[in-house]
């Protein structure tokens, strides 16, 4: 079978996915950008684009050390990356499209675009749990993507603001540009640009949240899904770019760069080394690589924008896990966000104790189930896990298709009616509407040794 698609950018050649019946188009360049420049969308290329191998990941701390030799990184390395090979570059603006093999232009299939997490400093769109989601077997096209991270994606400097009119959020603008590329090209793969759902987990959920509050992303998607990071809180406000100026100038000084031109030419390993070392001792340095209130993409605090009704008025799904990071907070944020919407929105709580260890439903554990990629996992998954994943995939793909997760053979999932209302319980028991014990979540927060990334 020939995996060739004629896009507005030019022809693209893909390959079979891990799952029979799914085609994948890997490593499609959606934008280009120099260091600390805002991305420019790709609109064409010469010849046939070879989309048979994943593109480079953005440079991140793990690009410069061997994760297998770092005990503190062992859990997530073993879970999501062990045995895999990743290449890293500043030239990293690539996305991957998963389609039914027989999809044709004009099919107008719903599209699910996933934004990975990793604390805005790590991750990529093709780790084990993301590689070949089963969604196309349910008639939903999947898209995963890379974006700029850490100092490459979120540095702020007054020199850059003077140059471009604003500074920071380069990684968020990458995501926004990927959504624009999907809007302009996904019909060629059989997708419907008018029926796009965006989804993210952890920092990916926080990214989705910002796009749902941003006037710049209006019309690029019609639904959103957020896991372990969706919702708003007065504790999670993006600072103004100026808050980071002293820190990033200190990084520049410690690298020996005297001006922006030299800083842009600095060896990337040196940049990451100094950033990693300085953020431990510089006041506020640990929070300097993240979204900022730039006045364009992020125009206000989430709590204020929600109070003013300026969020995108679309259906949402949002939830968290039982052994999550700050579990009572992320649980409440997700539920309250859904309750505040004008469109019916659906909250969940995931508590499956994954087989293979006693870590419970740790941060990110639900991703294996939402993507249906359990066969990629080392864990001794059981029939219960496979059935749970099938249910979750059905709920998710139904939501993409119909703005409602419900369907034949599934337990009825009711939208959140009010603050404190019921959510869908997914995991240890049968799928059911219920609530989580706040006392237990608080105890977990105080005693849990789980980490995130």
Secondary structure, DSSP 8 states (H G I E B T S, - for coil): ---EEEETTEEEE-EE-SSTTEEEEEEEE-EE--TT---EE----SS-EE-SS---EE--GGGGS-GGG-GGGHHHIIIIITT----EES---EEEEEEETT--TT--EEEEEEE--STTTS--TTSGGGTT-GGGGGTEEEEEE----HHHHH---HHHHHHHS--S-HHHHHHHHHHHHHHHHGGGGTEEEEEEEEEEETHHHHHHHHHHT-GGGTTS-SEEEEESS-S--TTS--EEGGGGHHHHHHHHHHTT--SHHHHHHS-HHHHHHHHHHHTTTSTTGGGSSS-EE-SSS--S-HHHHHHTT-S--SEEEEEEETB-TTHHHHHHHHHHHHHT-SS--EEEEE----TTSS--SBTTTTHHHHHT-GGGSSS---HHHHHHHHHHHHHHHHHHHHS----TTS-------STT--EEEESSS-SEEE---HHHHHHHHHH------
